[in-house]
Structures are given as structure tokens and as C-alpha cells.
Amino acid sequence: MNELPTLSDPAAEPSKTPGAAAPAGQPPAGAAMPPAPANPPPAGPSTRTLTIAVVVLGILLAAQAVNTHTQMRKLRTEMAMRLQKGDAVNTETNQIAKSVQEATKELQVKVGVLEGRQQEAQAQQLALEQMYNDMSRNRDEWALAEIEQVLSTASQQLQLAGNVSGALIALQNADRSLSRSDKPQFITIRRAIARDTEKLKALPSVDLVGLAVRLDNVIAQVDALPMLSDAQPAMPAAPERKANGRHKASKAPQMEPVVPQDTWVTRLQGAWNGWSSEMWTDVRQLIRVRSVENPDSLMLAPEHAYFVRENLKLRLLNARMALLSRNEAAFRADLLAAQETLARHFDTRARQTQTVQTLLRQVQGSNLAIEMPTLVDSLNAVRNYKAKP
């Protein structure tokens, strides 16, 4: 690369170039040269040292050049590798940036949804707080409001349906609720409730269930009652007192049993008595005389008899409903209509019909006209306490 200059021999240079011009101060070529000394003087130590230094310097410069060239090559290779890595990193960075942008868009959408839900949750929280504030009012006010509602309902049931037991239960529950709070301010209300309770307990009791059961028995017997339009009317019921009197009279003279003698006269007399009694029974069945106030009832068709019985049942059912609701006017009107139907279309001489009429008269004799008290004292006491500031 950097070659060292070679030193020419000064003695040999003139011989090499014979035709060359001689330098200034020297004799021409054709001129006679002076004889050279036989032995030239040897080179000095300074020349060798300079030569060695120049050679070493050249070697160092060459080594430096080679080292520099190697380092430049390595640097170029490293730069190329770094540029490739930078391009790959840039590509990855672009992909990551795109994914981050997409994720950011998704997050923005989710954040919008969450904000909407947060607003809904805040609205619900406000509503719940309002409800909690409404419900967290004074416990006594809620208890009094509940007691007032219960007493009002019991008063209505007492006036409309005569439900005395229900009103007593309502008063007892109200007094029990007030006793739990154990406050002296409720003494006035509890006194009013106690007065109304005593009024209800002092009412005369009416056996509504027993009367309803009797009406149910009458309804169950309607289908078996004989009617005036039946083809074979029932035999009239014999009076019990006369029968009992005759029975006692017949038993009185029989002190000792009499055993009849088994002769042909007694057998003939027994046969005659049996035949004559059967004949008389048949004759009585052939001809019968009855006094009927409504002749139209005898002309009632069999298919119409079914509707008469059902109409009677409906009347009795209406009377039962009026009894349970304490509607005395409707109760007595339905019972009168049922008795008129029995007297008009049914055979009143039959024992079953007489039994039914007796039951209806017993039910009709019950007194339902009981003046029900009101729960005004208890309601006024509760309302006055609530009206206090």
C-alpha cells in the first residue's frame, strides 16, 4: 500500500545512464574521470537507524491502515445490521401502534357503555336513596298508618257483613302492635281500642253456622219432597199423640198373653181379616179426596216439577247467602218465598214436607237485626295522634 522508497547507489547511477547529461559541477562524460578510491568509506550508524525507523514507520502505517479498514468494514456491517433491526422494530412498532389504536377504539366504546351504565346506576342509586328516605321515616308513623288501615277495614267489614270476630282480631292485633313500642303516648289509643273491644264482646251472639247448616239440610231434602202433581201422592202423616194414646190404651188391658187356639175357625177368621184389609187398602187407593187450594199445581207437568225444585233450592241458597252477610231483609224475603213455594206445589200433609217447614220456621225465628257498633273511637284516637305536630 505505502511502499518505502529505495535508495539508489550513487556510484552506479552514472554507469547506468551513459548518455545522460552530467549534473552541474561535474565533468562531462567524455572527460576523463578521476580515479575512484579503492576502498569507499563505510556507511555511518545514523543511516541504518534512519532506514530501520522508516521501515518500522511503514509497517506501523500499514498495520494502522489494515486495522482502520477492518474497523470500517465491521462498522459498516454493524450499521447494516442495526438498520435492519431498526426496520424490523419500526414494522413491529407500526403493528403495535395499529393494535393499540384498535384497542383504544374498543376501550372508548367500552368506556361509553360504562358511562351509560354508570349514569343508570347513579339514577337507580338516587331512586333507592329516595325510597330509603321515604321508608326510613318514623317507625311509629308507619305503625300507626298500618293500624289505621286495619281498623278501617275491620270497621267496613263490621258494618257490611257483621264480621264481629274479624273486628275483634283486628283490635287485638292493633293493641299488640302498640304494646310492643311501649310508649306512654299510645295509652289514649289503647284505651279507645279497649272500649271498642268491650262493645263487640257485649254483642249477643248469633249462631250463623248452625242456621246455615239447617238451611243446607233443607236444600238436601228438596229432591225427596212429594209434590201435589205426583202420580202417587204420599200418605198423610198420622198424628203422633193419638197414636201414642191408642197404643197405651191397647197395652193397658193386656196383662197376660193370650194364646189363641189353633182351630179351623181361627184360621178362617185370620184369612178373612187379611183379605178384607187388603181389599180396603186397594179401594182406598182407587179413590182419594183431597182439598187443594191451588188446582193449578195438580196440572204441573213432570218436566216442570224439576224447575220448581231448582227454584226452591235457589231461594234457599239466596237465603243462606243473605244470612251469612247479615242481610235480614233479603234473608226473610227468600224464606217467605220458599215457604210459599212449599205450600203451593208440595204436599204439606207428608211428614217430610212438615219437617222441612218446621226447620224453615225455626231458622226464620232467629233474630239477625243486631245493631253493630262502629270503631269510630279507635279510628279517631289514631287520627288525632297522627295529626299532632
C-alpha positions as CSV (number, residue, x, y, z in Angstrom):
1,M,0.0,0.0,0.0
2,N,2.6,2.6,1.1
3,E,5.8,1.4,-0.3
4,L,9.1,2.6,1.1
5,P,11.4,4.4,-1.4
6,T,14.5,2.6,-2.3
7,L,17.9,4.4,-2.1
8,S,19.9,4.1,-5.3
9,D,23.7,3.7,-5.4
10,P,25.3,6.9,-6.4
11,A,28.3,5.2,-7.9
12,A,26.2,3.0,-10.2
13,E,23.9,5.7,-11.4
14,P,26.3,7.3,-13.9
15,S,27.1,4.0,-15.4
16,K,23.5,3.3,-16.0
17,T,22.9,6.4,-17.8
18,P,25.8,7.0,-20.0
19,G,24.2,9.4,-22.4
20,A,22.6,11.4,-19.7
21,A,23.8,14.9,-19.1
22,A,26.0,15.3,-16.2
23,P,24.9,17.3,-13.4
24,A,26.2,20.7,-12.9
25,G,29.6,20.9,-11.3
26,Q,30.6,17.5,-12.7
27,P,32.8,16.9,-15.6
28,P,31.2,15.7,-18.8
29,A,31.0,12.2,-19.8
30,G,33.7,12.3,-22.3
31,A,36.0,13.9,-19.9
32,A,38.4,11.8,-18.0
33,M,37.2,10.8,-14.6
34,P,39.4,10.9,-11.7
35,P,40.2,7.7,-10.3
36,A,38.0,6.5,-7.6
37,P,39.3,5.5,-4.3
38,A,40.0,1.8,-4.0
39,N,38.0,1.4,-0.8
40,P,34.9,3.6,-0.3
41,P,34.1,4.7,3.2
42,P,31.5,2.6,5.1
43,A,28.0,4.0,5.9
44,G,27.6,5.5,9.2
45,P,25.3,4.3,12.0
46,S,22.8,7.2,11.5
47,T,21.8,5.9,8.1
48,R,20.9,2.5,9.3
49,T,18.9,3.9,12.1
50,L,17.0,6.1,9.8
51,T,16.3,3.2,7.5
52,I,15.1,1.0,10.3
53,A,12.9,3.8,11.6
54,V,11.4,4.3,8.2
55,V,10.7,0.6,7.8
56,V,9.1,0.4,11.2
57,L,7.1,3.5,10.5
58,G,5.9,2.0,7.2
59,I,5.0,-1.2,8.9
60,L,3.1,0.7,11.6
61,L,1.3,2.8,8.9
62,A,0.4,-0.4,7.1
63,A,-0.9,-2.0,10.2
64,Q,-2.9,1.1,11.1
65,A,-4.4,1.2,7.6
66,V,-5.3,-2.5,7.8
67,N,-6.8,-2.0,11.2
68,T,-8.7,1.0,10.1
69,H,-10.0,-0.8,7.1
70,T,-11.1,-3.7,9.2
71,Q,-12.8,-1.5,11.7
72,M,-14.6,0.4,8.9
73,R,-15.8,-2.9,7.5
74,K,-17.0,-4.1,10.9
75,L,-18.7,-0.7,11.5
76,R,-20.5,-0.9,8.1
77,T,-21.6,-4.5,8.9
78,E,-22.8,-3.4,12.3
79,M,-24.6,-0.4,10.9
80,A,-26.3,-2.6,8.3
81,M,-27.4,-5.0,11.0
82,R,-28.7,-2.2,13.2
83,L,-30.5,-0.6,10.2
84,Q,-32.2,-4.0,9.6
85,K,-33.1,-4.3,13.3
86,G,-34.4,-0.8,13.2
87,D,-36.6,-1.5,10.2
88,A,-37.9,-4.7,12.0
89,V,-38.5,-2.6,15.1
90,N,-40.3,0.1,13.1
91,T,-42.5,-2.6,11.5
92,E,-43.3,-4.1,14.9
93,T,-43.9,-0.6,16.3
94,N,-46.3,0.2,13.5
95,Q,-48.2,-3.1,14.1
96,I,-48.3,-2.4,17.8
97,A,-49.4,1.2,17.2
98,K,-52.3,-0.2,15.0
99,S,-53.3,-2.7,17.6
100,V,-53.1,0.0,20.3
101,Q,-55.3,2.2,18.2
102,E,-57.9,-0.6,17.7
103,A,-57.7,-1.4,21.4
104,T,-58.1,2.3,22.2
105,K,-61.2,2.5,20.0
106,E,-62.6,-0.6,21.7
107,L,-61.8,0.9,25.1
108,Q,-63.5,4.1,24.1
109,V,-66.6,2.1,23.1
110,K,-66.5,0.2,26.4
111,V,-65.9,3.4,28.3
112,G,-69.0,4.9,26.7
113,V,-71.0,1.8,27.7
114,L,-69.7,2.0,31.2
115,E,-70.5,5.7,31.4
116,G,-74.1,4.9,30.3
117,R,-74.3,2.2,32.9
118,Q,-72.8,4.5,35.5
119,Q,-75.4,7.1,34.8
120,E,-78.1,4.4,35.1
121,A,-76.6,3.2,38.3
122,Q,-76.5,6.7,39.6
123,A,-80.1,7.2,38.7
124,Q,-81.0,3.9,40.4
125,Q,-79.0,4.9,43.4
126,L,-80.8,8.2,43.7
127,A,-84.1,6.4,43.4
128,L,-83.1,3.9,46.1
129,E,-81.9,6.7,48.3
130,Q,-85.3,8.4,47.8
131,M,-87.1,5.2,48.6
132,Y,-84.9,4.6,51.6
133,N,-85.5,8.1,52.9
134,D,-89.2,7.5,52.4
135,M,-89.1,4.2,54.2
136,S,-86.8,5.4,56.9
137,R,-89.5,7.7,58.3
138,N,-90.6,7.4,61.9
139,R,-91.4,3.8,62.8
140,D,-94.3,5.0,64.9
141,E,-95.9,6.7,61.9
142,W,-95.7,3.5,59.9
143,A,-97.2,1.5,62.7
144,L,-100.0,4.0,63.2
145,A,-100.7,4.1,59.5
146,E,-100.9,0.3,59.4
147,I,-103.2,0.2,62.5
148,E,-105.4,2.8,60.9
149,Q,-105.7,0.8,57.7
150,V,-106.5,-2.4,59.7
151,L,-109.1,-0.7,61.8
152,S,-110.7,1.0,58.8
153,T,-111.0,-2.4,57.0
154,A,-112.4,-4.1,60.1
155,S,-115.0,-1.3,60.5
156,Q,-116.2,-1.7,57.0
157,Q,-116.4,-5.5,57.4
158,L,-118.3,-5.0,60.6
159,Q,-120.9,-2.7,59.1
160,L,-121.3,-4.5,55.8
161,A,-121.0,-8.2,56.7
162,G,-121.3,-8.1,60.5
163,N,-117.9,-9.8,60.9
164,V,-117.6,-9.4,64.7
165,S,-114.8,-12.0,65.0
166,G,-112.7,-10.3,62.4
167,A,-113.1,-6.9,64.0
168,L,-112.1,-8.4,67.4
169,I,-109.0,-9.9,65.8
170,A,-108.1,-6.6,64.2
171,L,-108.5,-4.7,67.5
172,Q,-106.4,-7.3,69.3
173,N,-103.6,-7.1,66.7
174,A,-103.6,-3.3,66.9
175,D,-103.3,-3.4,70.7
176,R,-100.5,-5.9,70.5
177,S,-98.6,-3.7,68.0
178,L,-98.9,-0.7,70.2
179,S,-97.8,-2.7,73.3
180,R,-94.5,-3.5,71.6
181,S,-93.5,0.1,71.3
182,D,-94.2,0.6,75.0
183,K,-94.7,4.4,74.7
184,P,-96.9,6.4,77.1
185,Q,-98.2,8.5,74.1
186,F,-100.1,5.4,72.9
187,I,-102.1,5.0,76.1
188,T,-105.0,7.0,74.7
189,I,-105.2,4.9,71.6
190,R,-105.1,1.7,73.6
191,R,-107.9,2.9,75.8
192,A,-110.1,3.6,72.8
193,I,-109.3,0.2,71.4
194,A,-110.2,-1.5,74.7
195,R,-113.6,0.3,74.8
196,D,-114.4,-0.9,71.2
197,T,-113.3,-4.4,72.1
198,E,-115.7,-4.4,75.1
199,K,-118.5,-3.2,72.9
200,L,-118.0,-6.0,70.5
201,K,-117.7,-8.7,73.2
202,A,-121.0,-7.5,74.7
203,L,-123.0,-8.1,71.5
204,P,-125.4,-11.1,71.5
205,S,-124.0,-14.0,69.6
206,V,-126.0,-15.4,66.6
207,D,-125.2,-19.0,65.6
208,L,-124.9,-18.2,61.9
209,V,-123.1,-21.5,61.2
210,G,-125.9,-23.5,62.8
211,L,-128.6,-21.7,60.9
212,A,-126.6,-22.2,57.6
213,V,-126.3,-25.9,58.4
214,R,-130.1,-26.1,58.8
215,L,-130.6,-24.5,55.5
216,D,-128.2,-26.9,53.9
217,N,-130.2,-29.8,55.4
218,V,-133.4,-28.3,53.9
219,I,-131.7,-27.9,50.5
220,A,-130.6,-31.6,50.6
221,Q,-134.2,-32.8,51.3
222,V,-135.9,-30.8,48.5
223,D,-135.4,-33.5,45.8
224,A,-137.2,-36.1,48.1
225,L,-140.2,-33.9,48.9
226,P,-143.5,-35.1,47.5
227,M,-145.3,-32.7,45.2
228,L,-149.0,-32.3,44.6
229,S,-148.6,-33.2,40.9
230,D,-147.1,-36.6,41.7
231,A,-148.9,-39.7,40.3
232,Q,-148.9,-41.4,43.6
233,P,-149.3,-38.9,46.4
234,A,-147.8,-39.7,49.8
235,M,-150.0,-40.9,52.6
236,P,-150.8,-38.3,55.2
237,A,-148.8,-38.4,58.4
238,A,-150.8,-39.8,61.3
239,P,-150.9,-37.6,64.4
240,E,-148.4,-38.9,67.0
241,R,-150.4,-38.0,70.1
242,K,-153.5,-40.0,69.1
243,A,-151.3,-42.9,68.0
244,N,-149.5,-42.9,71.3
245,G,-152.7,-42.7,73.2
246,R,-154.2,-45.7,71.3
247,H,-151.0,-47.6,71.8
248,K,-151.1,-47.1,75.5
249,A,-154.8,-48.0,75.6
250,S,-154.2,-51.1,73.7
251,K,-151.3,-52.1,76.0
252,A,-153.2,-51.4,79.2
253,P,-155.7,-54.3,79.2
254,Q,-153.1,-56.8,78.1
255,M,-151.9,-58.1,81.4
256,E,-151.2,-61.7,80.4
257,P,-150.5,-63.0,76.9
258,V,-153.4,-64.9,75.4
259,V,-152.6,-67.8,73.2
260,P,-155.4,-68.4,70.6
261,Q,-156.4,-71.9,69.9
262,D,-155.3,-73.2,66.5
263,T,-158.7,-74.3,65.1
264,W,-160.2,-74.0,61.6
265,V,-162.4,-71.2,62.8
266,T,-159.4,-69.0,63.8
267,R,-157.6,-69.8,60.6
268,L,-160.7,-68.8,58.6
269,Q,-161.1,-65.7,60.6
270,G,-157.4,-64.7,60.1
271,A,-157.7,-65.3,56.3
272,W,-160.9,-63.2,56.2
273,N,-159.3,-60.3,58.1
274,G,-156.2,-60.3,55.9
275,W,-158.2,-60.4,52.7
276,S,-160.6,-57.7,53.8
277,S,-157.8,-55.4,54.9
278,E,-156.0,-55.7,51.6
279,M,-159.3,-55.1,49.8
280,W,-160.0,-52.0,51.8
281,T,-156.4,-50.7,51.2
282,D,-156.9,-51.2,47.4
283,V,-160.3,-49.5,47.5
284,R,-158.8,-46.5,49.4
285,Q,-156.0,-46.2,46.8
286,L,-158.5,-46.2,44.0
287,I,-160.5,-43.2,45.2
288,R,-158.9,-40.4,47.2
289,V,-160.4,-37.0,48.1
290,R,-158.0,-34.1,48.7
291,S,-158.7,-30.4,49.3
292,V,-156.2,-28.3,47.2
293,E,-156.2,-24.5,47.4
294,N,-154.3,-24.2,44.1
295,P,-155.7,-26.5,41.5
296,D,-153.1,-25.4,39.0
297,S,-150.4,-27.2,41.0
298,L,-152.1,-30.5,40.1
299,M,-151.7,-29.7,36.4
300,L,-148.0,-29.3,36.7
301,A,-146.1,-31.3,34.1
302,P,-143.3,-33.6,35.3
303,E,-140.6,-31.7,33.4
304,H,-141.8,-28.5,35.1
305,A,-141.5,-30.1,38.5
306,Y,-137.7,-30.2,38.1
307,F,-137.6,-26.4,37.6
308,V,-139.9,-25.9,40.7
309,R,-137.5,-27.9,42.8
310,E,-134.5,-26.0,41.5
311,N,-136.2,-22.7,42.0
312,L,-136.8,-23.7,45.6
313,K,-133.1,-24.6,46.0
314,L,-132.1,-21.2,44.6
315,R,-134.3,-19.4,47.1
316,L,-132.8,-21.3,50.0
317,L,-129.3,-20.7,48.7
318,N,-130.0,-16.9,48.4
319,A,-131.4,-17.0,52.0
320,R,-128.2,-18.7,53.1
321,M,-126.0,-16.1,51.5
322,A,-128.1,-13.3,53.0
323,L,-127.8,-15.0,56.4
324,L,-124.0,-15.1,56.2
325,S,-123.9,-11.4,55.0
326,R,-126.4,-10.4,57.7
327,N,-128.9,-9.0,55.2
328,E,-132.0,-9.6,57.2
329,A,-134.4,-8.2,54.6
330,A,-133.2,-10.4,51.8
331,F,-133.0,-13.4,54.2
332,R,-136.6,-13.1,55.4
333,A,-137.9,-12.4,51.8
334,D,-136.2,-15.5,50.5
335,L,-137.5,-17.7,53.3
336,L,-141.1,-16.4,52.8
337,A,-140.8,-17.2,49.1
338,A,-139.5,-20.7,49.9
339,Q,-142.4,-21.3,52.3
340,E,-144.9,-20.1,49.7
341,T,-143.4,-22.5,47.1
342,L,-143.7,-25.4,49.6
343,A,-147.3,-24.6,50.4
344,R,-148.3,-24.2,46.8
345,H,-146.6,-27.0,44.9
346,F,-145.7,-29.6,47.6
347,D,-147.8,-31.9,49.7
348,T,-147.9,-30.3,53.1
349,R,-149.6,-33.4,54.6
350,A,-146.4,-35.5,54.1
351,R,-144.1,-35.9,57.0
352,Q,-141.0,-34.8,55.0
353,T,-142.7,-31.6,54.0
354,Q,-143.8,-30.9,57.5
355,T,-140.2,-31.4,58.8
356,V,-138.9,-29.0,56.2
357,Q,-141.5,-26.4,57.1
358,T,-140.6,-26.8,60.8
359,L,-136.9,-26.2,60.1
360,L,-137.7,-23.1,58.0
361,R,-139.8,-21.7,60.8
362,Q,-137.0,-22.2,63.3
363,V,-134.5,-20.5,61.0
364,Q,-136.9,-17.7,60.3
365,G,-137.4,-17.1,64.0
366,S,-133.7,-16.2,64.5
367,N,-133.1,-12.5,65.1
368,L,-130.5,-11.0,62.8
369,A,-131.4,-7.4,63.4
370,I,-128.4,-6.6,65.7
371,E,-127.1,-3.1,65.6
372,M,-123.4,-3.3,65.0
373,P,-121.2,-0.8,66.8
374,T,-118.6,1.2,64.9
375,L,-114.9,1.5,65.6
376,V,-115.0,5.3,65.5
377,D,-113.3,5.8,68.9
378,S,-110.2,3.8,67.9
379,L,-110.0,5.4,64.5
380,N,-110.4,9.0,65.9
381,A,-107.8,8.3,68.5
382,V,-105.3,7.1,65.9
383,R,-106.0,10.0,63.5
384,N,-105.8,12.6,66.3
385,Y,-102.4,11.3,67.3
386,K,-101.2,11.4,63.7
387,A,-102.5,15.0,63.3
388,K,-100.3,16.2,66.2
389,P,-97.3,18.2,65.1
